[in-house]
Amino acid sequence: MEINKSSLSAAEPSLKDRVVNPGATFGPSTIKQLSQEISHDPAKFGELEDAIAELTAKQAELSPFEAVKLGVCEYLVGDYAAAAKTLSEENDSASAMNPFYRAKIALRLGRNDDAVACFNKAEKDGYPRGDCALGRAEAYRAGGESVKSVNELDSISGETEQTVEYFYQRGATTADLITNADDGYVKTPEEMINWYERAYEADRNNPGALFGMALENERRGNDDEALALYQRLVCLNPTYVGALINLGLLYEDRENYEEAVNCYKRVLDTDPTNVKAQMYIKDAEASLNRGRTPGRQRYTSTAKSIYDKQVSDYELSARARKALQAMGIETLGDLCSHTEKELLATKNFGDSSLEEIKRILDDAGLRLGTGPQTEEAEFGFDADAAEIGIDAASGDSILSKSVDELNLTVRAKKCLSRKDIRTIGELVRTTAEELMNSKNFGVTSLNEIKKKLNDLYGLKLKGE
């Protein structure tokens, strides 16, 4: 009997074998395949970890290309610190993958300028231009330069325009352009949703597509749909930190504090220094044993003053906003008639929400538990000038100056605008920590503001 050999096929090598075998193909298409496999199969994720352990054990004997392979795999499992060390600049000559994944790591660590430089190097060394352009677009967007991001996306053509990553980056950049209202770009929520939906339809398990759809559903109040999308997303590997944080908050809104704590613990397992997770886990743990007590009767201001300002006008987290709505708090007058103890006794209102509330009241010159006070007593420039140590006679003119007088960079100005800081007086009543909590606000912008305040007016931020 003749055997039809064409019907027989060799057993497909395991994921580990495909990685550790020096003769195995390892390029962009292989990496994408590995990423898909480990995202949806925990066993495959474990195989890749085993492969990394084997390569690491003989790291001193690895060729430059094998070292690059190890670094890329470390990136895929989310060990960015190890990957950054392995993918040193010295290995750039071994493969264009080296600068490309150095760029990806820089993105994850918030070093957006470094990421752009590395993507440029990777493209020059032969890495696919479309992938490098998408990387630059993400880096520009993460750095608050949405116009540069959309220009980079506009430069892309060919097959890259039909990828799920392209659709997602378009959606995310459109969302930023709507938020920032950059000159020359008129973007609508419908356009943003269209891009997210295209990404989602192209790959219903793509992390970016899932996150974009979940975030927009949450913003529109579709919490059930957002919850389901986040739950799918956090099952992927490596851990998607932003999704875990948002899922934890949704669980807290539903009084499912145990699941919320689990979400925050998973974040801290991946990133022990994550500030949000550190704050939120304290709130969730405290809520497990905290009861709710009746709130005070709302204060309704009869004067046309700062007390009439709506709390919805201020930047607050979804959790803090929902808690205030549940208490019937609509204005700053309503808010400052409550004490810290009363707020903390409210369901889903923890220390992080309290800090947010104290910040917006502090910016307005108000305090919790003080009730109505006269504008003159709270906002006289004489008092402000005395507090920050400048002459009262000149305090009015200095503190009322626009922050535009500081001649800040575009990025720093946008950050202040997002926090609704318009004058020097508002700025010096803000702490460095409060500024650093702003989107896209980094140490460079903080140092720039400190220097300008000191050099031009001899002033400092609050608490310094």
N, C-alpha and C positions, 0 to 999 in steps of 0.2 A: 504493500500500500504506500503510495507516495504521499508525503506530508507537504501540505501547502505552507511553505515557510513564510510566505507573505502575510499569512493570517496570524503569525506569532509576533509578539513584540516584547522587547526586554522590559523588565519591570522599571517603572519610572523611579529615578533616584530620589531619596528623601530630600527635604528642604535643607537639612544639615549638610548632606553630601554635596548638594549643589553649591553650597557656600564655601565649604572647606577645601573642596577639590581644586587644586591650583590650575588645572586645565579647563575648568568650567567657564562658560561664557558669563561675563558679569559687566553689564552696561545699563543704560537708562531703561530699556524694556525689561530687563531682568529685575531691576530694582522695583519697578512699578508692579511687577507680578508678585514679588516678595511682599511688598506693602499690602497688596490686596489679600494675599493669603493669611498673613498674620493678623489683619484687621478683623477677620471673621471667624478665625479658627484658633482658639486658645492653644491647641496642641501644636500648631505650626509656630505660634509665638514662642512656645517652650523650646521647639527645635532650633529656632534662630538664636535663642539665648544659649543653648548648648553649643552651637557653632561658634558663637562669640567667645565663650569660655575656652574652647579648644584653640582658637586663633590667638587669644590673649596669652595662653600658656606658652606659646612659642613665638611671641611677638618679636623677640630679638632676632629671630631667624627669618622673619618674613621679608619678602621682596618689597620694594616701595609700592608696587601695585597691590600686593596682598594687604599691605598696611592700609591703603586707601579703602579696600574692600571691608576690612575690619571697622574702620571709622564710619563708613556708610551704614553698616549693620547696627553699630552702636546708636547712630542717629535714629534708625528705624524703630528701635525698641524704646526710644525716649531718654536714653542716657546721654544727654547733651554735653555734660561735663567731660565724660570719657571721650566722646566723639571729637570734641574740640581739641583735646590733647593729642589724639591719634592723627587727626587730619591737620597736621602742622603745615605751615607754608612751605616747608622744605620739600614736601611731597607733591607740590603743584606740578612739577615736571613729569611725574609718573602718570598722571591722568587728569583730564579736564574735570572729572568728577570731584577731585579734591577741592578746588576753589568753589565749585558749585555747592557742595555740601557744607563747606565752611560758611558760605553765604546763608544757607538754610539755618544753620546753627545760630549765626549772628542774628537772624530774624527772630528766632525763638527766645533769644536772650535780650532782645530789645535794642540791639546795636544796628540800627537801620542804615546808617551811612556806611558802616563796614560791609553790610550785606550788599549794598549797591556796588561797591568797589569789587567785591568778590564775584558777583554775577557778571560784571564787565570782564573780569579776568577769565572766568570760565568760558564766556562766549568767544573771547579772543583765542583761547586755547582749543576751541573746536566743539564745545558742548552745544547742543541744539539751541539755536537762537530763540525759538518760541518759548522754551522753558525758562531761559534766562530773562526774557522780557517779562514773563508772568511774575518771576521772582522780584524783579525791579519794581513792577507795579505794586506788588504787595508791600515792599519795603517803603516806597514813597507814601502809600496810604497809611501805613503804620506810623510814619513820621509826621503825619499831618499835612502832607503835600498831595492832596487829592487831585489837583489839576495835573501835576506831573504824572500821577498814576493813570489818569484817563488818557493822557497823551501817549504814554507807553503802550497802553492797551490798543489805542488807535493804530499804532505802528505794526501790530501783529496781523499776519495774513496766513492763508493756507490752512493746513490741517489743524493748527493750534487753535484757530477760531472756533472749531467745532468740539473742543474738549470741555469736559465738565469743569476743570479748573478755570478755564477762560470764562465760562458762564458765571461761576461763583465770584471771581474777581470783579467782573463787570457789575454784578449785583451789589457787592460790598462797597465798591467805589461809588456807585450811584447813591447808595445810602449815605455815604459821607458827604457827597456833594449836596444832597438835600439838606443835611444837618448844618453844614457849614455855609451854605448859600454863597459859594464862590462866584465871583463876577464872571459873566460870560457863559455860565452853564445853567440851563433851566432843566432840572431833573424832577420827575414826579414819582410818587410812591408806586404808581402802576408800573412804571418802567423798571423800578427796582425789583418788584415782585415778579415781573416777567422773567428777569434774568435768573432769579433764585429758582423759579419753577422750571426753567430750562435745565439748570444744573441738576435739580432734583430728579427730573424725568430722565436725564442722561445716566444718572447713577444714584439710585435711592439709598445707597450706603456710603456715599461720599461724605466725609466729615464736614467739609465746608458747606455743601449743599444742605445737609441736615441742620447744621447750626444756623445758617441764614434763614431757613424756613421756620425753624423753632423760634428764633428771636423775633421775627416779624409777627408770628402768630401770638407770641406773648405780648408784644407791644399793642396789638389790636384787641387784646382781652380774650383771645381764644386759648385759655389756659389748658383745656383738656388736650387740644391738638399739640400745643407746645410741649406738654408733659410727655406725650407719647413719642414725639420726635427726640426729645432730650434722652429719654430712656433707651431708645435705640442707639443713639450716638454714644452714650457712655459704656455700651457693651463692646465698642470697638477698641482695638489696641493700636498704639499706646493710649494712655488715658488722655481724654480731651478735657483739659482743666476748666475752660470757660463753661462747657456744658454741665460739668459737675456742680460748679458754683450756682448756676442758674436753676438747675434741677433741685438743688438743696433749698433754694429760696421758695420754689413752688411747693415743695413738700411742707415747708414751714407754714405757708399760707393755708395749707390743708390740715394743719396741726399734726402732721406726721413727722414728729421731731426726731424719732429714731432713725428714719430713712435720711433725714436731712443731715444728722450727725455722721452717718455712714458716708454720705457724699463728701462732706468736708474732710473726713479722715482720709478718703482716697486721694483728695487733692494734696493733703499734707504728706502722704506717703510718697508722692511724686515730687512735690516741691515743699519741703518743710518750712521754707521762709515765706510762703504765700500769705500776705498780710490779710487779704479778704477772708481766706479760709480760717485763719487764726481768730479773727473777730467773730465771724459768723458761727463757728462751732461753739464758742462761749455762749452766744445768744441761744442757740438751739438746745444746748445742754441745760441752760438755766430755765428754758421754757418747759422742759419736761416736768418740772415741779412747781412752776409758777402759776398761780391762779389769777383770774382777772377780777379786778375790783371796779365798781362803778366810777365813771369819770365825773369831773365837776361840770356844772352847768356852763354852757358856752357863754363867752363874753362877746357881746355885739357892740362894736364901737359906734358912737354917734358922731365922732369927730372925723373930718376928712384928713387923716394923718397916715403915718407909717403903719398904724394898727389895722388899716383897711386893706393893706396889701394881701393878695391871695397867696397862700403857700404854694399853689400850683404854678406860680410864676418862677419858683426857685428849682434848682437842679437837685432832685432827691432820688434815691433808689426806689424801685418799685415797691419794696417791702415797707419802707418808711411812709411812702405816699398812701399805700393801702391802709396802713394802720391809722393814719391821721383821718382818712376818709371815714373809717369805721367809728372813730370817736366824734365825728361831726365837726372836726376842726377845719375851717376854711381860710381864716385870715391869721395874720401874725398876732392880732389882738386876742383871737381865740387861743392861740398857741401859748402866748406868754402868761396867760391866766392859769396855766397848769404847772404843776411842779414836776421835778425829775421823777419823784417816787410815783406819781400818778401815771406818768407816761410808761415807766418801766413795768407797771402792774397791768398794762394792756397787752392783750394777746399779740404775739409776733413782734413785740417792740422790745428790742434789746439794746445793749450798750452801743453797738455800731450805729443803730438808728438814732439813738440819743445824741451821739457825737455829730451826726448830720444836722439834726435839729438845732443843737447849740451853735453850730457853725453859721447857719443862716441867720439865727437871731443875733449872734455876735456881729455879723456883717452889717446888720441893721441897727446895731447899738442897743439891742434889747436883751432881756434875761428871762429865763423861765421863772414863774412864780412871782413876778413883779407886778402884774396887772398893768393897767393903763398909766402912762406917765406923759408929761408934756414933751413935745418935740424939742423945745428949747433946752430942757434939762438934759435930754439924751444926746442931742446932736450939735450942741454949741461947739464951734471950732475952738473956742478958748479951752474947753475941757480936753479936746483931742490934742491940741498943741501941747498942753501941759503934760499929758500922758506920755507923749513920745519925745518930749524934751526939746521943743523948739519955742521960739519967742511967740507969745500969743498974738502980738501985733501982726506978725507975718504969717501966722498959722492959717488964717482964712485964705490968703492968696495961694499958698503952697498946697494945702490939702484939697483945695477945690480944682486944682489943675488937672487936666486930662492925662491919663496914662500915656497918651500919644506923645507927650512932652519927653518921655524917656527914650524915644527913638529905638524901640525894641525891634527885634527880628520878627518876621511874619509869624513864625511858629509861636513865639512867646506871646505876641499880641492876640493870636487866636485863642490861646489858652485862657488869657485873662477875659476875653470876650465871652467865652463859654461860661465862666463863673460870674459874669455880669459885673466885673470890676471895671469901673469907668474912670475913677479919679484916684489921685495919689492918696487921699484920705482913706478910701476904701481899701486900697492896696496895703497900706501900713497897718490896717486893723486885721490883716490876714496873716496866718502863720505859714512857715515854710512847709509844714506837714500838709496843711490844707491845699496849698498849691500843688504839691507833689501827688495828691490824690486825683488831680485833674487828668482827663484823657490826653495822651501824647505830651504830658509835661514831664520833662526829665531834669537831671541835675544841671545840664548845660543851660537850660532856660532859667532855672532857679538862680544859678550863679550870675547870669546876665542881669536879672532883675535886681539882685542884691547890690551888684556893683554900680548899676545906674542910679539906684536910690541913694547910695552913699556918696558917689562922686558928684552928683548934681545937687543934692539937697541935704546931705549928711544924715539921711534917715535910714532906718532899719525896719525889717518886717517885725510883726508882733512876736514877742517872746524872745527876741535876740538882743 
